[in-house]
Amino acid sequence: MDLKRDAHIIIEAALEKVMPDEAVSQALTGKRFDRGRVYLVAAGKAAWQMSRTAAAILGDRLQAGVCVTKYGHVKGPVPKVLCYEAGHPVPDENSFRGTRAALDLVCNLDREDTVVFLLSGGGSALFEKPLTDGRELSDITAQLLACGADITEMNTIRKRLSAVKGGRFAKICAPAKVYGIVLSDILGDPLDMIASGPAYPDSSTCEQALAIVEKYRLRFSSRVMELLKKETPGELDNVETVITGSVKNLCIAAASACEALGYRPLILTDQLCCEAREAGSFLASIAKTHQGSKESLAFLAGGETIVHLSGTGKGGRNQELALAAAEGISGLRDTAVFSIGSDGTDGPTDAAGGYCDTHTKERLMARGIDIGRVLRDNNSYMALEEVGGLLKTGPTGTNVNDVAVLLIKRE
């Protein structure tokens, strides 16, 4: 129970440090918009939190705004800003409706005007005006999620099927200036890939998009294949962008929390990008190597793993990671692995992630639950729920990837 208590303390402390409020404040405080009108457009899982802070700072300078975020993420009104909740990870009609409202706001601006564009992870689904049928776009997104494509590959495809991605939103705002404040959810912070880069020049090519289709044997219509052959804007002269947070900050915050609890922390990577099950197995291997330690240790890995869907169960990448570690840490002394998504939702579930410790496998077996079978069916949510291993934070208001932590506790 001490390990689980520590896990909750680490999660709470780490999330507090990566909330977008302070980052947006730093990006806007002292920023002068001397001429013209100021409008606000926000998209992503952290859009409401970012909008609230920006609206408070801009005050009377703000003319109007539109915020599009995930269902359940709007926690109250924002002055002068219309808030929409929409579908994620698959866009829906509310995604399109909110985006249309944003485009109506910015389509006839002057050169002296400024659009403050607040962008966070999840914007690819939430901020969308498709160039193809909405139902087909949903099918394409589902195919990309199921095949195991990483976020960069997914966005290389999606930006070519959209009227607002790949720099096209900035083109619509022109001649007005766009001041972008970005909360990064992609490893290495590539600005043209975060939410598919609505206001940043596109570095990907048509050839790369077509290669992804071939790599995963995706089934697209002839209309979509033609769209993939059209280049997106490679240059933009009306955009200034600042990055306000990333998974690196999340890892540093989690490591500091571990240290405050008496663990010696080591950040293994902030670029984790393998299969979720492989990451869990790897952390379990590290746990075995360091069982002889006489001091408490914490090993951290930030990034975003992937899951290849082979079953029809319910779960998410963080839950799969934790459950995959349970096999290897079974029977070890005072050892636990937990993993969370910083946005508070792991896959299509209400859990932020999962927690497993030395006793998890034993408890599952006592209930007739086989870890291997559960993982094959992608049903980690059910298994973790049975043994109290689900980590639930609710929507956090931020989105800077995931962090997984191995704890080895010694008195």
Buried (B, 14 or more C-beta within 10 A) or exposed (E): EEBBEBBEBBBEBBBEBBBBBEBBBEBBEEBEBEEBBBBBBBBBBBBBBBBBBBBBBBEEEBBEBBBBBBBEBBEEEBEBBBBBBBBBBBBBEBBBEBBBBBBEBBEEBEEEBBBBBBBBBBBBBBBBBBBBEBEBBBBBBEBBBBBEBBBBBBBBBBBBBBBBBBBBBBBBBBEBBBBBBBBBBBBEBBBBBBBBBBBBBBBBEBEBBBEBBEEBEBEBEEEBEEBBEEEBBEEBEBBEBBBBBBBBBBBBBBBBBBEEBEBBBBBBBBBBBBBBBBBBBBBBBBBEEBEEEEEBBBBBBBBBBBBEBEEEBBBBBBBBBBBBBBBBBBEBEBBBBBBBBBBBBBBEBBBBBBBBBBBBBEBBEEEEBEBEEBBEBBBBBBBBBBBEBBBEBEBBBBBBBBBBBBBBBEE
